[in-house]
């Protein structure tokens, strides 16, 4: 097989292993939620697959419920659950409407009732109610995204501008019990940060939030500035939380897929958090250093890099990683670098990520495309499209961060 075929196999095999279905089924099967009402609320990019798995596994079906996911991520009706799609990575009117419906379904619950809360990455944009006007909230989100702020920094700010994040949804559901199943998309699985922690006590402080505002030069309205100063709930006792998946599992699954193809896998880290271009250059350096290897090697790095917008092009962090690596591996034989987001959508594009080889830079140069200029304009999508380097998976039903892979292939090792 070619390096591109190996890439496709690794992606598909890894994604199969990290879909939340089996883990959710194991978690809820046989559970007794008591005689009270059972309300299911699923939020995030993987909300549909998590809710569908739960519905099929529960001995007792929910009395009511709602699924809120990203546009294009629903796969149809689920029992009596309402299925909504909304905006991501920036909230929109559908976000507020769907969240309002979720709050209505969980209003007035009693101590004997239970909310089964299924949470995955993307929930910060998809699940929102704020005292601020929606356009102001959208503007703040867009500024943070453009600044290169990482997900933890963004969510520290989001929690203070929200009526449901930072544990406030759990407070809303009280005195009902909340059973929360979480698919983590943040390194280290900090429960107060995943989707901005709607059902978990907030561990961040007002001082941290104000430091982030200063760091990125955010200008907030008087109302938003006052909200930043308000402490979020620090403890409550009606929530039981289980984590069912993370980027560590994605790295292990991808490594297993590499090994099956004849590569010796090496997981470099599951905590990659630098700028995407820096990550690409680092992976290229790894590839160059190991060119003398006599066996086929695969180096893997999981995590979530960031992109600082310096242009007006189209792309995402995984596409920038791949394109930045193309410069460093130019001219290398039997070597490729690819990077993909496990949810199937990299930034505001229909691609999951990008794939490059030692020939990519030359192919683009022959078309008059300079990688440096492309990266300055954040236009990796169109450049990769010109060299057949886009990775398209569609919505995957999961969301556990990203993984980047260096492949060095030695034909003598592979069948």
C-alpha positions in Angstrom: 0.0 0.0 0.0 1.0 3.6 -0.4 1.7 6.0 2.5 -1.6 7.7 1.8 -3.4 4.3 2.0 -1.6 3.6 5.3 -2.8 7.0 6.6 -6.4 6.2 5.7 -6.3 2.8 7.3 -4.7 4.2 10.5 -7.4 7.0 10.8 -10.3 4.7 10.2 -9.0 2.0 12.6 -8.3 4.5 15.3 -11.6 6.2 15.0 -13.4 2.9 15.3 -11.7 2.2 18.6 -12.5 5.6 20.2 -16.2 5.9 19.3 -18.1 6.4 22.6 -20.8 3.8 21.9 -19.3 0.8 23.6 -18.1 2.8 26.7 -21.5 4.5 27.1 -23.3 1.2 26.8 -21.1 -0.4 29.5 -21.6 2.6 31.8 -25.4 2.7 31.6 -26.4 -0.9 31.1 -28.4 -2.2 34.0 -28.4 1.1 35.9 -31.3 1.7 38.3 -32.3 5.4 38.2 -35.0 5.0 40.8 -38.8 5.6 40.5 -38.5 9.4 39.7 -38.4 11.0 36.3 -35.4 10.3 34.0 -34.4 13.2 31.7 -31.6 12.7 29.2 -29.5 15.7 28.0 -26.7 15.1 25.5 -24.5 18.0 24.4 -21.4 18.2 22.1 -20.1 17.0 18.8 -20.5 13.3 19.9 -23.9 13.9 21.5 -25.9 12.0 18.9 -23.8 8.8 19.1 -23.6 9.0 22.9 -27.4 9.5 23.2 -28.2 6.7 20.7 -25.9 4.3 22.6 -27.5 5.2 25.9 -31.1 4.9 24.5 -30.3 1.4 23.1 -28.7 0.2 26.4 -31.0 1.6 29.0 -33.4 -0.9 30.5 -35.7 2.0 31.3 -36.1 4.6 28.6 -35.9 8.4 29.5 -39.2 10.1 30.1 -38.0 13.0 28.0 -34.7 14.4 26.7 -32.8 16.4 24.2 -29.7 16.0 22.0 -27.8 19.2 21.0 -25.0 18.7 18.5 -23.1 20.5 15.7 -24.7 21.0 12.3 -24.4 17.9 10.2 -23.6 15.6 13.2 -27.1 14.2 13.8 -27.9 10.9 12.2 -31.7 10.9 12.7 -34.4 10.5 15.4 -33.7 8.8 18.7 -36.8 7.5 20.5 -38.7 10.3 22.1 -35.6 12.6 22.4 -35.6 16.0 20.7 -32.6 16.4 18.4 -31.3 19.9 17.8 -28.3 21.1 15.8 -26.5 24.4 16.5 -23.4 26.5 15.9 -19.8 25.6 16.5 -17.2 26.9 17.3 -19.2 30.1 17.7 -22.7 29.9 19.3 -25.7 31.0 17.3 -29.4 31.5 17.8 -30.0 27.8 17.6 -27.6 27.3 20.5 -29.6 29.6 22.7 -32.9 28.1 21.6 -31.8 24.5 22.1 -30.3 25.3 25.5 -33.5 27.0 26.5 -35.4 23.8 25.7 -32.9 21.7 27.7 -33.4 24.1 30.7 -37.2 23.8 30.4 -37.0 20.0 30.4 -34.9 20.1 33.6 -36.9 22.7 35.5 -38.8 21.8 38.6 -37.2 18.3 39.1 -37.5 16.6 42.5 -35.0 14.8 44.7 -36.0 11.4 43.3 -35.5 12.5 39.7 -32.3 12.0 37.6 -30.7 13.9 34.8 -28.5 11.6 32.6 -26.1 14.2 31.2 -23.9 13.0 28.2 -21.2 15.5 27.5 -18.5 15.8 24.8 -16.2 18.4 23.3 -17.8 21.3 21.5 -20.4 21.8 24.3 -19.0 25.2 25.1 -20.4 26.6 21.9 -23.4 24.3 21.6 -24.8 24.6 25.1 -25.2 28.2 26.2 -27.4 30.7 28.0 -25.9 34.1 28.9 -27.0 37.4 30.2 -25.0 39.0 27.4 -26.5 39.6 24.0 -25.7 36.8 21.6 -23.7 39.0 19.2 -21.5 40.2 22.1 -20.9 36.6 23.1 -20.1 35.6 19.5 -17.6 38.5 19.2 -15.8 37.5 22.4 -15.6 33.9 21.2 -14.3 34.9 17.8 -11.6 37.2 19.3 -10.4 34.4 21.6 -10.3 32.0 18.7 -8.3 34.4 16.5 -5.9 35.3 19.3 -4.4 31.8 19.7 -5.8 31.3 23.2 -5.9 27.6 24.2 -9.0 25.8 25.1 -8.5 26.1 28.9 -8.0 29.9 28.6 -11.1 30.2 26.4 -13.2 28.2 28.8 -12.2 30.1 31.9 -13.7 33.2 30.2 -16.7 31.4 28.8 -17.7 30.1 32.3 -18.0 33.5 33.8 -20.1 34.9 30.9 -22.6 32.0 31.2 -25.6 31.1 33.2 -25.0 27.3 32.8 -21.3 26.7 32.6 -18.9 26.3 35.5 -21.3 24.0 37.4 -24.4 26.2 37.0 -26.3 23.6 35.1 -26.0 21.1 38.0 -27.2 23.8 40.3 -30.2 24.4 38.0 -31.0 20.6 38.1 -30.9 20.4 41.9 -32.2 18.7 43.9 -32.3 16.1 41.2 -29.3 13.8 40.9 -27.1 14.4 37.8 -25.3 11.4 36.4 -22.7 12.7 34.0 -20.9 10.7 31.3 -18.0 12.7 29.8 -16.0 12.1 26.6 -12.9 14.3 27.1 -11.4 16.5 24.4 -9.0 18.3 26.8 -5.6 17.1 27.8 -5.6 15.8 31.3 -9.4 15.4 31.4 -10.1 18.5 33.7 -13.8 18.0 34.3 -14.3 21.7 35.1 -13.0 22.6 31.6 -14.5 20.0 29.3 -17.3 21.9 27.5 -16.7 24.5 30.2 -17.9 22.1 32.9 -21.7 22.6 33.1 -22.0 20.0 35.9 -18.7 20.3 37.7 -17.4 22.8 40.2 -15.2 25.5 38.7 -11.5 25.3 39.8 -10.5 28.5 38.1 -10.5 32.0 39.7 -11.5 35.5 38.8 -7.8 36.5 38.9 -7.0 33.9 36.2 -9.9 35.2 34.0 -8.7 38.8 34.3 -5.1 37.8 33.5 -6.3 36.2 30.3 -8.2 39.3 29.3 -5.1 41.4 29.8 -2.9 38.8 27.9 -5.0 38.9 24.8 -6.0 42.6 25.0 -9.8 41.8 25.1 -12.1 44.8 25.4 -15.2 43.9 27.3 -18.5 45.8 27.9 -19.2 47.0 31.4 -21.7 44.1 31.9 -19.2 41.5 30.7 -16.5 43.0 32.9 -18.7 42.7 36.0 -19.6 39.0 35.1 -15.9 38.2 35.0 -15.6 39.3 38.7 -18.3 36.9 39.9 -17.1 33.7 41.4 -18.7 30.5 40.0 -20.0 27.6 42.3 -17.2 25.7 44.0 -19.0 22.7 45.4 -22.3 20.8 45.2 -23.2 17.2 45.9 -25.8 16.0 43.4 -23.4 15.0 40.6 -21.8 11.6 39.8 -19.3 11.8 36.9 -17.6 9.1 34.7 -15.0 9.8 32.0 -15.3 7.3 29.1 -12.7 8.4 26.6 -9.7 10.7 26.0 -6.8 11.6 23.6 -4.7 9.0 25.4 -7.0 6.3 24.0 -6.8 7.8 20.5 -3.0 7.7 20.6 -3.0 4.1 21.7 -5.6 3.1 19.0 -3.6 4.9 16.3 -0.4 3.2 17.5 -2.0 -0.2 17.4 -3.2 0.5 13.8 0.4 1.5 12.8 1.8 -1.7 14.3 -0.7 -3.8 12.3 0.6 -2.2 9.1 4.2 -3.0 10.0 5.4 0.2 11.6 7.1 0.3 15.0 5.0 2.9 16.8 6.4 5.5 19.2 4.0 7.7 21.1 5.9 11.0 21.7 3.2 12.7 23.8 -0.6 13.0 24.3 -0.1 16.6 25.5 0.8 18.6 22.4 -0.3 22.2 23.1 1.9 24.5 21.1 1.1 26.5 18.0 0.2 24.3 15.0 3.0 25.6 12.8 5.5 24.8 15.6 4.1 21.3 15.9 4.5 20.7 12.2 8.2 21.8 12.2 8.8 19.6 15.3 7.3 16.5 13.5 9.4 17.2 10.4 12.5 17.4 12.6 11.6 14.0 14.0 11.3 12.6 10.5 14.6 13.9 9.4 16.5 12.7 12.4 15.2 9.1 11.9 15.8 8.8 8.1 18.7 6.4 8.7 16.4 3.9 10.4 16.4 0.4 8.9 12.9 -0.4 10.1 9.5 1.3 9.4 8.7 3.8 12.1 5.6 5.7 13.2 5.8 8.6 15.6 2.6 9.9 17.2 1.7 13.0 19.1 -1.8 13.7 20.5 -3.2 16.9 21.9 -4.7 20.1 20.7 -2.6 22.8 19.1 -3.7 26.4 18.5 -3.7 28.7 15.5 -3.0 32.4 15.8 -4.8 34.1 12.9 -2.6 36.3 10.8 -4.6 36.1 7.6 -8.0 35.6 6.1 -7.7 32.2 4.5 -9.4 28.9 5.3 -8.0 26.0 7.3 -7.7 24.4 10.7 -4.9 23.5 13.2 -4.4 20.0 11.8 -4.1 21.3 8.2 -1.6 23.8 9.4 0.4 21.1 11.2 0.6 19.0 8.0 1.5 21.9 5.7 4.1 23.3 8.1 5.7 19.8 8.2 5.8 19.7 4.4 8.7 22.2 4.3 10.7 20.2 6.8 10.3 16.8 5.1 10.8 18.1 1.5 12.9 15.7 -0.5 12.6 12.8 2.0 11.7 9.5 0.4 9.0 7.2 1.8 8.1 9.7 4.5 4.8 11.3 5.3 3.2 13.5 8.0 -0.5 13.6 8.7 -2.7 15.1 11.4 -6.4 14.8 12.0 -9.2 15.8 14.4 -11.1 12.9 15.8 -14.4 14.7 15.3 -13.9 14.9 11.5 -14.0 18.7 11.3 -10.8 20.7 11.5 -11.6 24.3 12.2 -14.5 25.8 10.1 -13.9 23.3 7.2 -15.2 20.0 5.9 -11.8 18.4 6.3 -10.5 16.4 9.3 -6.9 17.4 8.7 -4.1 17.2 6.2 -1.6 14.7 4.7 1.8 15.6 3.2 4.9 13.8 1.9 8.4 14.7 0.9 7.1 15.7 -2.5 4.3 18.1 -1.4 6.4 21.3 -1.3 7.7 20.7 -4.8 4.2 20.0 -6.1 2.9 23.3 -4.7 6.0 25.2 -5.9 5.3 24.0 -9.4 1.8 25.6 -9.1 3.3 28.9 -7.8 2.3 28.2 -4.2 4.7 29.1 -1.4 4.0 27.3 1.9 5.3 30.2 4.0 2.8 32.6 2.3 0.0 30.2 2.7 0.6 29.8 6.4 0.8 33.5 6.9 -2.6 33.8 5.3 -4.0 30.7 7.3 -5.0 29.2 4.0 -3.9 25.6 4.4 -7.2 24.2 3.2 -6.8 25.5 -0.4 -3.1 24.6 -0.6 -3.7 21.1 0.5 -6.6 20.8 -1.9 -4.2 21.6 -4.7 -1.9 18.7 -3.8 -4.6 16.1 -2.8 -3.6 16.5 0.8 -7.0 17.0 2.5 -8.2 14.3 4.8 -12.0 14.0 4.6 -13.8 11.7 7.0 -17.2 13.4 7.7 -18.7 13.6 11.1 -17.2 10.6 13.1 -19.5 10.5 16.2 -16.6 11.0 18.6 -14.4 13.9 19.8 -11.2 13.2 21.7 -8.7 15.7 20.5 -6.3 15.3 17.6 -3.4 13.1 16.7 -0.4 13.8 14.4 1.6 11.0 12.8 5.0 10.7 11.1 5.4 7.7 8.9 8.8 6.4 7.7 8.3 3.4 5.6 10.9 0.8 4.7 9.6 -1.5 2.0 11.5 -4.5 3.4 9.4 -4.5 6.5 6.0 -4.4 4.9 4.0 -7.0 3.2 
